[in-house]
Amino acid sequence: MGQQVRALYGASLSPDATAFAHLVDDGGYPRAVQRFLRGRRASSSRDVELPVAGPVTGVIHSADGHWLACEVAPEGGNRSQIWVVTTDPDDRMARRIDGEEHGTAELIGWDGTRVAAILTGEDGVGQSCLINPDDGVCTVLDRRSGGRLVDAWAGSSLIRVGPRGYHELIMLLGETEIALLPSDPGSTTAAGVILDDHHPRRIRYGPSGEESKLYFPANGGHGYVRALIRSDNGGEYARLLEVTVTEDGVSYIVVAERPHCDLDEFAVSDDLSSIALLWNLQGRSELQIVEYTDYTLTPPIPLPGPVAGELSISAGGSMVALTIEGPDMPRTVELVNPRSREWEPIDREPTQGPVIPGFSAASAPQAITARDGLSLNAWLYRPAPGNGTTGAVVYLHGGPEGQSRPGYNEIFARLVNDGITVLAPNVRGSGGFGRTFMHADDKEKRFAAIDDVADCVRFLVDNGLAEPERIACAGWSYGGYLTLAALTFHPQLFAAGVSICGMSDLGTFYRNTEPWIADAAYPKYGHPVNDRELLERLSPLRRVDALTAPLLVVHGANDTNVPVGESEQIVDALRRAGRDVSYLLFSDDGHGIAKRENRAALATAIKEWLNRAFATTPPGSPVPAGSTQSAPSPG
């Protein structure tokens, strides 16, 4: 199978920066590890042992440094549990605290010494809760369909409401529910942190803002509450806002923004001295620090790799942890002192895995012009000069609000090293390019996104990057759906296809997915009743007779996001039609195919499937006429 992958990611620093926890993916399911940086245990580590088989998907330190909370997905499914352990490596106790036997539990963070979580039952109604790790006693803050706890602190909480692409944040302050920003349909406000203020502040109020008075921190009562939030409300790109709530009203200021650039993430130190920012520049990451005492934005800190995420900052702002990756760099956790700007190596056993050679800081994304003139960003990975090229694949990300970025991808590396060119485009609807672009595939506009895939094929052919008869299409989740759609709306363009956990019929997807997933998807795909005809016309299963390319279909049996029936029904239909189709089912995995051995098997299966398809395509085979036709219009 080639070189084994080892990846580190998802770090959480202890408040005093003497230790941190992170996730390791190097065999079996990803697990949590606790590492010690200072003190008598310096340079030692321990695996966090949990009595449940499945990938650990998150680990977070408590604010007092005594606990680690872990989110784990049994058997790789989409329904998670929350477990806690102490940070004492000699204490082997592990306790499940969510009590959600039939739904799912999502770990959000900590409110002091209590775990902040969302417990969602089978009815799809989410409960935003605080759970005592000692005895499991649960305090419900909010209960609503589609509600999601974002942060809780000192008697206040932030709740995200609204469907995909239309998220808003509200603050719960005692019995009062407060809207934080003006109404701006189509904007997304989804991340926020309540600040731990201890001092009185003179704050302006009133219609003109000319009056001011002294307010004291609310701490669950009267006074003021401040929060930092990430939002594109009132703009095209996400920026950092500071919101202040008092009994006299709500006000906000812009803390940090950059033109033509989304704010991906932020993390604020407990002492409110520093804010770490990660910007998204056409797919690359950039790290900056805000000195919060005077709102000074420092120059960017150079990163060891092109893509970064999963920020964590120590209580005093002296250390920042983040995940770094690139096409030639499997995910790894790096630590940086934001004041000295020096990076600290933390792992004597480096990350490893197959890599794509030749990628550098100078590597830039490709610009593809769609048939309607819209510019699409794409990342191109080619075999090393002299190695030869057997074919090319257009690989489509999930979401649809996801983004193709120059991060690490084991599948890409194995394909490129085997002579297959990979084009990873950001078709309309992708995130990272502003809210207008993200909404450009909503509902009936999805036909244009399908045409974008065909225009990517034209880009490869016109630029001599691939022979027209040796181009495949592949994708995961929504990218799997878009692959099936491209194969049915533009069948003459593709020599093969690979759909991983993709939807084949949007109607059956709505009926069988988790109810909270269905409720959030209406503005993006359309309503299953009101837009039934549109969904039918967009569903590949309804056009299965047009699908002629050899197709590999992959799914995890425990997937409840895109249920396994979506793959089974397209496979059955193709087999009845006598088409060339292969089905790979992982019985011990879910939507993310998280188990290391399954990931390796998946990469090998895709490589072999594409090589087989390209080998059976005669060189110079004519491409049927009409290869650049558009998907049928929605009218």
MODALIN-V289373 format. One record per residue. RES is the residue in one letter. SS is DSSP state (helix for helix, strand for strand, loop for the rest). PSI is psi in whole degrees, -180 to 180 (* if undefined). OMEGA is omega in whole degrees, 0 to 359 (* if undefined). Layout:
res:RES ss:SS psi:PSI omega:OMEGA
res:RES ss:SS psi:PSI omega:OMEGA
//
This chain:
res:M ss:loop psi:-5 omega:179
res:G ss:loop psi:-169 omega:185
res:Q ss:loop psi:133 omega:180
res:Q ss:loop psi:138 omega:179
res:V ss:loop psi:139 omega:170
res:R ss:strand psi:122 omega:185
res:A ss:strand psi:145 omega:176
res:L ss:strand psi:140 omega:182
res:Y ss:strand psi:173 omega:171
res:G ss:strand psi:46 omega:184
res:A ss:strand psi:149 omega:172
res:S ss:strand psi:115 omega:180
res:L ss:strand psi:144 omega:170
res:S ss:loop psi:154 omega:183
res:P ss:loop psi:-36 omega:182
res:D ss:loop psi:6 omega:177
res:A ss:loop psi:23 omega:177
res:T ss:loop psi:-10 omega:181
res:A ss:strand psi:167 omega:172
res:F ss:strand psi:159 omega:176
res:A ss:strand psi:153 omega:179
res:H ss:strand psi:177 omega:179
res:L ss:strand psi:147 omega:179
res:V ss:strand psi:131 omega:176
res:D ss:strand psi:98 omega:180
res:D ss:loop psi:13 omega:179
res:G ss:loop psi:134 omega:186
res:G ss:loop psi:-149 omega:178
res:Y ss:loop psi:149 omega:174
res:P ss:loop psi:142 omega:184
res:R ss:strand psi:166 omega:178
res:A ss:strand psi:143 omega:179
res:V ss:strand psi:139 omega:175
res:Q ss:strand psi:130 omega:183
res:R ss:strand psi:147 omega:183
res:F ss:strand psi:129 omega:183
res:L ss:loop psi:-31 omega:185
res:R ss:loop psi:169 omega:175
res:G ss:loop psi:-168 omega:187
res:R ss:loop psi:-19 omega:178
res:R ss:loop psi:12 omega:184
res:A ss:loop psi:137 omega:178
res:S ss:loop psi:0 omega:177
res:S ss:loop psi:168 omega:180
res:S ss:strand psi:167 omega:175
res:R ss:strand psi:145 omega:172
res:D ss:strand psi:137 omega:175
res:V ss:loop psi:112 omega:186
res:E ss:loop psi:123 omega:179
res:L ss:loop psi:139 omega:183
res:P ss:loop psi:47 omega:180
res:V ss:loop psi:136 omega:180
res:A ss:loop psi:119 omega:179
res:G ss:strand psi:164 omega:181
res:P ss:strand psi:136 omega:169
res:V ss:strand psi:124 omega:186
res:T ss:strand psi:-7 omega:177
res:G ss:strand psi:148 omega:176
res:V ss:strand psi:133 omega:185
res:I ss:strand psi:132 omega:174
res:H ss:strand psi:146 omega:171
res:S ss:loop psi:161 omega:183
res:A ss:loop psi:-25 omega:178
res:D ss:loop psi:0 omega:177
res:G ss:loop psi:6 omega:185
res:H ss:loop psi:-26 omega:188
res:W ss:strand psi:156 omega:164
res:L ss:strand psi:127 omega:173
res:A ss:strand psi:135 omega:183
res:C ss:strand psi:137 omega:172
res:E ss:strand psi:130 omega:182
res:V ss:strand psi:143 omega:181
res:A ss:strand psi:101 omega:182
res:P ss:strand psi:129 omega:178
res:E ss:loop psi:24 omega:177
res:G ss:loop psi:11 omega:181
res:G ss:loop psi:-176 omega:183
res:N ss:loop psi:0 omega:177
res:R ss:loop psi:122 omega:190
res:S ss:strand psi:164 omega:176
res:Q ss:strand psi:161 omega:177
res:I ss:strand psi:126 omega:179
res:W ss:strand psi:152 omega:176
res:V ss:strand psi:147 omega:172
res:V ss:strand psi:159 omega:173
res:T ss:strand psi:164 omega:180
res:T ss:loop psi:1 omega:175
res:D ss:loop psi:113 omega:184
res:P ss:loop psi:-15 omega:178
res:D ss:loop psi:-10 omega:179
res:D ss:loop psi:111 omega:184
res:R ss:loop psi:9 omega:179
res:M ss:loop psi:137 omega:172
res:A ss:loop psi:131 omega:185
res:R ss:strand psi:131 omega:173
res:R ss:strand psi:133 omega:187
res:I ss:loop psi:-5 omega:187
res:D ss:loop psi:-34 omega:179
res:G ss:loop psi:13 omega:182
res:E ss:loop psi:92 omega:188
res:E ss:loop psi:-28 omega:187
res:H ss:loop psi:-5 omega:179
res:G ss:loop psi:-138 omega:182
res:T ss:strand psi:152 omega:179
res:A ss:strand psi:132 omega:180
res:E ss:strand psi:125 omega:179
res:L ss:strand psi:126 omega:180
res:I ss:strand psi:-45 omega:182
res:G ss:strand psi:-146 omega:180
res:W ss:strand psi:142 omega:168
res:D ss:strand psi:88 omega:185
res:G ss:loop psi:-111 omega:182
res:T ss:loop psi:8 omega:178
res:R ss:strand psi:146 omega:180
res:V ss:strand psi:129 omega:174
res:A ss:strand psi:128 omega:186
res:A ss:strand psi:163 omega:172
res:I ss:strand psi:123 omega:177
res:L ss:strand psi:118 omega:183
res:T ss:strand psi:121 omega:179
res:G ss:loop psi:-180 omega:181
res:E ss:loop psi:-17 omega:177
res:D ss:loop psi:-4 omega:177
res:G ss:loop psi:2 omega:180
res:V ss:strand psi:125 omega:183
res:G ss:strand psi:136 omega:174
res:Q ss:strand psi:118 omega:175
res:S ss:strand psi:121 omega:193
res:C ss:strand psi:159 omega:166
res:L ss:strand psi:128 omega:186
res:I ss:strand psi:129 omega:177
res:N ss:strand psi:121 omega:182
res:P ss:loop psi:-19 omega:180
res:D ss:loop psi:-43 omega:186
res:D ss:loop psi:-1 omega:178
res:G ss:loop psi:6 omega:179
res:V ss:loop psi:130 omega:188
res:C ss:strand psi:128 omega:175
res:T ss:strand psi:120 omega:182
res:V ss:strand psi:123 omega:178
res:L ss:strand psi:-36 omega:186
res:D ss:strand psi:146 omega:177
res:R ss:strand psi:116 omega:179
res:R ss:strand psi:155 omega:176
res:S ss:strand psi:128 omega:179
res:G ss:loop psi:1 omega:178
res:G ss:loop psi:142 omega:182
res:R ss:strand psi:120 omega:176
res:L ss:strand psi:131 omega:179
res:V ss:strand psi:-41 omega:178
res:D ss:strand psi:154 omega:176
res:A ss:strand psi:138 omega:180
res:W ss:strand psi:130 omega:170
res:A ss:loop psi:45 omega:175
res:G ss:loop psi:-1 omega:177
res:S ss:strand psi:155 omega:177
res:S ss:strand psi:152 omega:175
res:L ss:strand psi:128 omega:181
res:I ss:strand psi:128 omega:174
res:R ss:strand psi:132 omega:179
res:V ss:strand psi:162 omega:178
res:G ss:loop psi:158 omega:182
res:P ss:loop psi:179 omega:180
res:R ss:loop psi:135 omega:179
res:G ss:loop psi:-5 omega:182
res:Y ss:loop psi:31 omega:183
res:H ss:loop psi:141 omega:173
res:E ss:strand psi:159 omega:174
res:L ss:strand psi:135 omega:171
res:I ss:strand psi:154 omega:176
res:M ss:strand psi:133 omega:171
res:L ss:strand psi:117 omega:181
res:L ss:strand psi:99 omega:188
res:G ss:loop psi:-125 omega:179
res:E ss:loop psi:5 omega:186
res:T ss:strand psi:137 omega:176
res:E ss:strand psi:123 omega:190
res:I ss:strand psi:126 omega:172
res:A ss:strand psi:134 omega:187
res:L ss:loop psi:-28 omega:185
res:L ss:loop psi:158 omega:177
res:P ss:loop psi:156 omega:178
res:S ss:loop psi:131 omega:180
res:D ss:loop psi:80 omega:184
res:P ss:loop psi:134 omega:182
res:G ss:loop psi:-6 omega:177
res:S ss:loop psi:162 omega:180
res:T ss:loop psi:120 omega:174
res:T ss:strand psi:104 omega:193
res:A ss:strand psi:-12 omega:184
res:A ss:strand psi:143 omega:180
res:G ss:strand psi:160 omega:178
res:V ss:strand psi:130 omega:174
res:I ss:strand psi:132 omega:185
res:L ss:loop psi:143 omega:182
res:D ss:loop psi:76 omega:182
res:D ss:loop psi:145 omega:181
res:H ss:loop psi:-4 omega:187
res:H ss:loop psi:150 omega:176
res:P ss:loop psi:152 omega:180
res:R ss:strand psi:141 omega:173
res:R ss:strand psi:121 omega:189
res:I ss:strand psi:136 omega:177
res:R ss:strand psi:151 omega:179
res:Y ss:strand psi:178 omega:180
res:G ss:loop psi:167 omega:183
res:P ss:loop psi:-38 omega:182
res:S ss:loop psi:-13 omega:182
res:G ss:loop psi:15 omega:182
res:E ss:loop psi:-19 omega:178
res:E ss:strand psi:153 omega:178
res:S ss:strand psi:157 omega:174
res:K ss:strand psi:169 omega:184
res:L ss:strand psi:127 omega:177
res:Y ss:strand psi:150 omega:175
res:F ss:loop psi:155 omega:178
res:P ss:strand psi:138 omega:186
res:A ss:loop psi:-48 omega:182
res:N ss:loop psi:45 omega:177
res:G ss:loop psi:-7 omega:179
res:G ss:loop psi:-146 omega:179
res:H ss:loop psi:153 omega:181
res:G ss:loop psi:-150 omega:181
res:Y ss:strand psi:153 omega:172
res:V ss:strand psi:133 omega:175
res:R ss:strand psi:150 omega:176
res:A ss:strand psi:147 omega:169
res:L ss:strand psi:132 omega:181
res:I ss:strand psi:151 omega:175
res:R ss:strand psi:125 omega:186
res:S ss:strand psi:150 omega:169
res:D ss:loop psi:15 omega:176
res:N ss:loop psi:126 omega:180
res:G ss:loop psi:7 omega:181
res:G ss:loop psi:-177 omega:180
res:E ss:loop psi:-31 omega:184
res:Y ss:loop psi:154 omega:181
res:A ss:loop psi:140 omega:180
res:R ss:strand psi:174 omega:181
res:L ss:strand psi:125 omega:180
res:L ss:strand psi:147 omega:170
res:E ss:strand psi:121 omega:182
res:V ss:strand psi:135 omega:176
res:T ss:strand psi:127 omega:182
res:V ss:strand psi:128 omega:173
res:T ss:strand psi:174 omega:176
res:E ss:loop psi:-13 omega:180
res:D ss:loop psi:-2 omega:178
res:G ss:strand psi:-172 omega:182
res:V ss:strand psi:137 omega:175
res:S ss:strand psi:158 omega:177
res:Y ss:strand psi:156 omega:174
res:I ss:strand psi:156 omega:176
res:V ss:strand psi:122 omega:179
res:V ss:strand psi:-42 omega:182
res:A ss:strand psi:135 omega:173
res:E ss:loop psi:157 omega:177
res:R ss:loop psi:144 omega:181
res:P ss:loop psi:140 omega:174
res:H ss:loop psi:38 omega:187
res:C ss:loop psi:128 omega:178
res:D ss:strand psi:142 omega:167
res:L ss:strand psi:116 omega:181
res:D ss:strand psi:-52 omega:186
res:E ss:strand psi:162 omega:169
res:F ss:strand psi:157 omega:176
res:A ss:strand psi:135 omega:183
res:V ss:strand psi:139 omega:179
res:S ss:loop psi:152 omega:183
res:D ss:loop psi:-30 omega:180
res:D ss:loop psi:4 omega:177
res:L ss:loop psi:25 omega:179
res:S ss:loop psi:-29 omega:189
res:S ss:strand psi:145 omega:172
res:I ss:strand psi:125 omega:175
res:A ss:strand psi:132 omega:182
res:L ss:strand psi:140 omega:170
res:L ss:strand psi:117 omega:178
res:W ss:strand psi:152 omega:179
res:N ss:strand psi:105 omega:181
res:L ss:strand psi:91 omega:180
res:Q ss:loop psi:31 omega:178
res:G ss:loop psi:-27 omega:177
res:R ss:strand psi:154 omega:180
res:S ss:strand psi:152 omega:174
res:E ss:strand psi:131 omega:184
res:L ss:strand psi:128 omega:175
res:Q ss:strand psi:158 omega:178
res:I ss:strand psi:133 omega:171
res:V ss:strand psi:121 omega:170
res:E ss:strand psi:103 omega:195
res:Y ss:loop psi:-19 omega:180
res:T ss:loop psi:-33 omega:180
res:D ss:loop psi:14 omega:176
res:Y ss:loop psi:28 omega:178
res:T ss:strand psi:129 omega:177
res:L ss:strand psi:114 omega:184
res:T ss:loop psi:162 omega:177
res:P ss:loop psi:152 omega:180
res:P ss:loop psi:143 omega:174
res:I ss:strand psi:120 omega:181
res:P ss:loop psi:135 omega:182
res:L ss:loop psi:150 omega:178
res:P ss:loop psi:-9 omega:179
res:G ss:loop psi:169 omega:187
res:P ss:loop psi:-23 omega:184
res:V ss:strand psi:134 omega:180
res:A ss:strand psi:157 omega:179
res:G ss:strand psi:-177 omega:176
res:E ss:strand psi:56 omega:181
res:L ss:strand psi:143 omega:169
res:S ss:strand psi:141 omega:183
res:I ss:strand psi:143 omega:180
res:S ss:loop psi:166 omega:185
res:A ss:loop psi:-37 omega:181
res:G ss:loop psi:4 omega:178
res:G ss:loop psi:14 omega:183
res:S ss:loop psi:-10 omega:182
res:M ss:loop psi:138 omega:175
res:V ss:strand psi:131 omega:175
res:A ss:strand psi:144 omega:178
res:L ss:strand psi:160 omega:177
res:T ss:strand psi:131 omega:180
res:I ss:strand psi:142 omega:178
res:E ss:strand psi:165 omega:176
res:G ss:strand psi:171 omega:180
res:P ss:loop psi:-29 omega:179
res:D ss:loop psi:22 omega:186
res:M ss:strand psi:99 omega:175
res:P ss:strand psi:154 omega:185
res:R ss:strand psi:136 omega:177
res:T ss:strand psi:154 omega:178
res:V ss:strand psi:131 omega:178
res:E ss:strand psi:148 omega:177
res:L ss:strand psi:140 omega:179
res:V ss:strand psi:139 omega:171
res:N ss:strand psi:112 omega:187
res:P ss:loop psi:-16 omega:180
res:R ss:loop psi:-46 omega:176
res:S ss:loop psi:-17 omega:180
res:R ss:loop psi:27 omega:179
res:E ss:strand psi:138 omega:179
res:W ss:strand psi:144 omega:182
res:E ss:strand psi:118 omega:177
res:P ss:loop psi:141 omega:185
res:I ss:loop psi:-6 omega:186
res:D ss:loop psi:117 omega:179
res:R ss:loop psi:-20 omega:175
res:E ss:loop psi:104 omega:188
res:P ss:loop psi:159 omega:172
res:T ss:loop psi:157 omega:183
res:Q ss:strand psi:167 omega:180
res:G ss:loop psi:168 omega:176
res:P ss:loop psi:142 omega:183
res:V ss:loop psi:164 omega:176
res:I ss:loop psi:118 omega:181
res:P ss:loop psi:157 omega:171
res:G ss:loop psi:-2 omega:179
res:F ss:loop psi:136 omega:183
res:S ss:loop psi:177 omega:178
res:A ss:loop psi:-22 omega:180
res:A ss:loop psi:-10 omega:181
res:S ss:loop psi:130 omega:185
res:A ss:loop psi:155 omega:177
res:P ss:loop psi:157 omega:175
res:Q ss:strand psi:153 omega:175
res:A ss:strand psi:119 omega:180
res:I ss:strand psi:130 omega:179
res:T ss:strand psi:117 omega:178
res:A ss:loop psi:166 omega:185
res:R ss:loop psi:-23 omega:177
res:D ss:loop psi:9 omega:177
res:G ss:loop psi:-8 omega:180
res:L ss:loop psi:137 omega:180
res:S ss:strand psi:131 omega:180
res:L ss:strand psi:133 omega:175
res:N ss:strand psi:140 omega:180
res:A ss:strand psi:151 omega:177
res:W ss:strand psi:130 omega:184
res:L ss:strand psi:128 omega:179
res:Y ss:strand psi:122 omega:185
res:R ss:loop psi:150 omega:175
res:P ss:loop psi:153 omega:180
res:A ss:loop psi:145 omega:179
res:P ss:loop psi:135 omega:179
res:G ss:loop psi:-12 omega:182
res:N ss:loop psi:-14 omega:181
res:G ss:loop psi:157 omega:181
res:T ss:loop psi:127 omega:181
res:T ss:loop psi:-21 omega:181
res:G ss:strand psi:-171 omega:181
res:A ss:strand psi:154 omega:177
res:V ss:strand psi:135 omega:171
res:V ss:strand psi:114 omega:185
res:Y ss:strand psi:124 omega:190
res:L ss:strand psi:129 omega:182
res:H ss:loop psi:171 omega:180
res:G ss:loop psi:-174 omega:178
res:G ss:loop psi:-103 omega:13
res:P ss:loop psi:-3 omega:185
res:E ss:loop psi:7 omega:175
res:G ss:loop psi:-177 omega:182
res:Q ss:loop psi:134 omega:170
res:S ss:loop psi:122 omega:182
res:R ss:loop psi:162 omega:181
res:P ss:loop psi:57 omega:176
res:G ss:loop psi:-166 omega:181
res:Y ss:loop psi:137 omega:177
res:N ss:loop psi:111 omega:183
res:E ss:helix psi:-37 omega:180
res:I ss:helix psi:-47 omega:180
res:F ss:helix psi:-46 omega:184
res:A ss:helix psi:-43 omega:181
res:R ss:helix psi:-37 omega:179
res:L ss:helix psi:-48 omega:182
res:V ss:helix psi:-42 omega:180
res:N ss:helix psi:-14 omega:176
res:D ss:loop psi:12 omega:174
res:G ss:loop psi:15 omega:182
res:I ss:strand psi:125 omega:176
res:T ss:strand psi:139 omega:179
res:V ss:strand psi:126 omega:172
res:L ss:strand psi:118 omega:181
res:A ss:strand psi:93 omega:186
res:P ss:strand psi:161 omega:168
res:N ss:strand psi:90 omega:179
res:V ss:loop psi:167 omega:181
res:R ss:loop psi:141 omega:186
res:G ss:loop psi:-13 omega:180
res:S ss:loop psi:154 omega:175
res:G ss:loop psi:166 omega:176
res:G ss:loop psi:-3 omega:184
res:F ss:loop psi:23 omega:179
res:G ss:loop psi:158 omega:186
res:R ss:helix psi:-31 omega:179
res:T ss:helix psi:-44 omega:179
res:F ss:helix psi:-39 omega:182
res:M ss:helix psi:-32 omega:180
res:H ss:helix psi:3 omega:187
res:A ss:helix psi:-3 omega:177
res:D ss:helix psi:15 omega:181
res:D ss:loop psi:133 omega:174
res:K ss:helix psi:-116 omega:185
res:E ss:helix psi:-15 omega:177
res:K ss:helix psi:-7 omega:182
res:R ss:helix psi:-24 omega:176
res:F ss:helix psi:-37 omega:179
res:A ss:helix psi:-34 omega:177
res:A ss:helix psi:-37 omega:176
res:I ss:helix psi:-40 omega:177
res:D ss:helix psi:-30 omega:177
res:D ss:helix psi:-37 omega:180
res:V ss:helix psi:-42 omega:177
res:A ss:helix psi:-37 omega:179
res:D ss:helix psi:-25 omega:173
res:C ss:helix psi:-37 omega:175
res:V ss:helix psi:-45 omega:178
res:R ss:helix psi:-39 omega:178
res:F ss:helix psi:-45 omega:180
res:L ss:helix psi:-43 omega:182
res:V ss:helix psi:-47 omega:183
res:D ss:helix psi:-28 omega:181
res:N ss:loop psi:12 omega:176
res:G ss:loop psi:27 omega:183
res:L ss:loop psi:-13 omega:180
res:A ss:loop psi:150 omega:172
res:E ss:loop psi:136 omega:187
res:P ss:loop psi:-26 omega:182
res:E ss:loop psi:2 omega:181
res:R ss:loop psi:56 omega:178
res:I ss:strand psi:131 omega:180
res:A ss:strand psi:171 omega:177
res:C ss:strand psi:138 omega:181
res:A ss:strand psi:157 omega:178
res:G ss:strand psi:165 omega:185
res:W ss:strand psi:136 omega:177
res:S ss:loop psi:-120 omega:175
res:Y ss:helix psi:-35 omega:176
res:G ss:helix psi:-30 omega:174
res:G ss:helix psi:-42 omega:175
res:Y ss:helix psi:-48 omega:184
res:L ss:helix psi:-32 omega:174
res:T ss:helix psi:-50 omega:179
res:L ss:helix psi:-39 omega:178
res:A ss:helix psi:-44 omega:180
res:A ss:helix psi:-38 omega:180
res:L ss:helix psi:-24 omega:180
res:T ss:helix psi:-32 omega:178
res:F ss:helix psi:-26 omega:180
res:H ss:loop psi:57 omega:188
res:P ss:helix psi:-27 omega:185
res:Q ss:helix psi:-10 omega:186
res:L ss:helix psi:-14 omega:194
res:F ss:loop psi:137 omega:177
res:A ss:loop psi:-18 omega:181
res:A ss:strand psi:166 omega:177
res:G ss:strand psi:156 omega:175
res:V ss:strand psi:119 omega:177
res:S ss:strand psi:121 omega:181
res:I ss:strand psi:114 omega:177
res:C ss:loop psi:43 omega:183
res:G ss:loop psi:154 omega:176
res:M ss:loop psi:138 omega:176
res:S ss:loop psi:-23 omega:179
res:D ss:loop psi:117 omega:184
res:L ss:helix psi:-26 omega:177
res:G ss:helix psi:-49 omega:179
res:T ss:helix psi:-31 omega:174
res:F ss:helix psi:-48 omega:179
res:Y ss:helix psi:-39 omega:183
res:R ss:helix psi:-30 omega:192
res:N ss:helix psi:-13 omega:179
res:T ss:loop psi:175 omega:176
res:E ss:loop psi:142 omega:184
res:P ss:helix psi:-35 omega:180
res:W ss:helix psi:-26 omega:176
res:I ss:helix psi:-43 omega:179
res:A ss:helix psi:-46 omega:183
res:D ss:helix psi:-37 omega:183
res:A ss:helix psi:-15 omega:189
res:A ss:helix psi:-10 omega:187
res:Y ss:helix psi:-48 omega:183
res:P ss:helix psi:-23 omega:184
res:K ss:helix psi:-51 omega:185
res:Y ss:helix psi:-30 omega:188
res:G ss:loop psi:160 omega:182
res:H ss:loop psi:137 omega:184
res:P ss:loop psi:-20 omega:177
res:V ss:loop psi:-56 omega:184
res:N ss:loop psi:-29 omega:182
res:D ss:loop psi:30 omega:185
res:R ss:helix psi:-44 omega:181
res:E ss:helix psi:-42 omega:178
res:L ss:helix psi:-45 omega:181
res:L ss:helix psi:-38 omega:178
res:E ss:helix psi:-41 omega:182
res:R ss:helix psi:-25 omega:179
res:L ss:helix psi:-6 omega:187
res:S ss:loop psi:122 omega:180
res:P ss:helix psi:-35 omega:182
res:L ss:helix psi:-32 omega:180
res:R ss:helix psi:-10 omega:180
res:R ss:helix psi:25 omega:190
res:V ss:helix psi:-27 omega:180
res:D ss:helix psi:-23 omega:181
res:A ss:helix psi:-13 omega:185
res:L ss:loop psi:111 omega:183
res:T ss:loop psi:-18 omega:183
res:A ss:loop psi:146 omega:173
res:P ss:strand psi:133 omega:187
res:L ss:strand psi:128 omega:171
res:L ss:strand psi:125 omega:180
res:V ss:strand psi:131 omega:184
res:V ss:strand psi:141 omega:178
res:H ss:strand psi:155 omega:170
res:G ss:strand psi:130 omega:187
res:A ss:loop psi:-24 omega:184
res:N ss:loop psi:16 omega:181
res:D ss:loop psi:119 omega:173
res:T ss:loop psi:2 omega:173
res:N ss:loop psi:-67 omega:168
res:V ss:loop psi:99 omega:186
res:P ss:loop psi:151 omega:186
res:V ss:loop psi:-23 omega:178
res:G ss:helix psi:-26 omega:178
res:E ss:helix psi:-38 omega:177
res:S ss:helix psi:-40 omega:183
res:E ss:helix psi:-39 omega:184
res:Q ss:helix psi:-32 omega:178
res:I ss:helix psi:-35 omega:177
res:V ss:helix psi:-46 omega:180
res:D ss:helix psi:-43 omega:182
res:A ss:helix psi:-40 omega:180
res:L ss:helix psi:-37 omega:178
res:R ss:helix psi:-40 omega:177
res:R ss:helix psi:-31 omega:180
res:A ss:loop psi:-1 omega:179
res:G ss:loop psi:22 omega:181
res:R ss:loop psi:165 omega:179
res:D ss:loop psi:103 omega:183
res:V ss:strand psi:141 omega:177
res:S ss:strand psi:144 omega:185
res:Y ss:strand psi:123 omega:179
res:L ss:strand psi:115 omega:182
res:L ss:strand psi:127 omega:176
res:F ss:strand psi:111 omega:187
res:S ss:loop psi:-20 omega:184
res:D ss:loop psi:32 omega:182
res:D ss:loop psi:173 omega:183
res:G ss:loop psi:-143 omega:187
res:H ss:loop psi:-33 omega:184
res:G ss:loop psi:-4 omega:186
res:I ss:loop psi:68 omega:191
res:A ss:loop psi:-25 omega:185
res:K ss:loop psi:131 omega:187
res:R ss:helix psi:-46 omega:181
res:E ss:helix psi:-35 omega:178
res:N ss:helix psi:-39 omega:178
res:R ss:helix psi:-44 omega:180
res:A ss:helix psi:-42 omega:179
res:A ss:helix psi:-38 omega:178
res:L ss:helix psi:-47 omega:180
res:A ss:helix psi:-41 omega:179
res:T ss:helix psi:-42 omega:181
res:A ss:helix psi:-42 omega:179
res:I ss:helix psi:-45 omega:180
res:K ss:helix psi:-47 omega:182
res:E ss:helix psi:-38 omega:180
res:W ss:helix psi:-45 omega:181
res:L ss:helix psi:-42 omega:179
res:N ss:helix psi:-39 omega:178
res:R ss:helix psi:-43 omega:181
res:A ss:helix psi:-43 omega:181
res:F ss:helix psi:-33 omega:181
res:A ss:helix psi:-28 omega:182
res:T ss:loop psi:0 omega:177
res:T ss:loop psi:115 omega:181
res:P ss:loop psi:134 omega:177
res:P ss:loop psi:139 omega:177
res:G ss:loop psi:14 omega:178
res:S ss:loop psi:135 omega:182
res:P ss:loop psi:143 omega:174
res:V ss:loop psi:128 omega:182
res:P ss:loop psi:150 omega:179
res:A ss:loop psi:155 omega:179
res:G ss:loop psi:21 omega:186
res:S ss:loop psi:-15 omega:180
res:T ss:loop psi:20 omega:179
res:Q ss:loop psi:158 omega:181
res:S ss:loop psi:156 omega:170
res:A ss:loop psi:150 omega:181
res:P ss:loop psi:141 omega:181
res:S ss:loop psi:157 omega:183
res:P ss:loop psi:-7 omega:185
res:G ss:loop psi:* omega:*
//
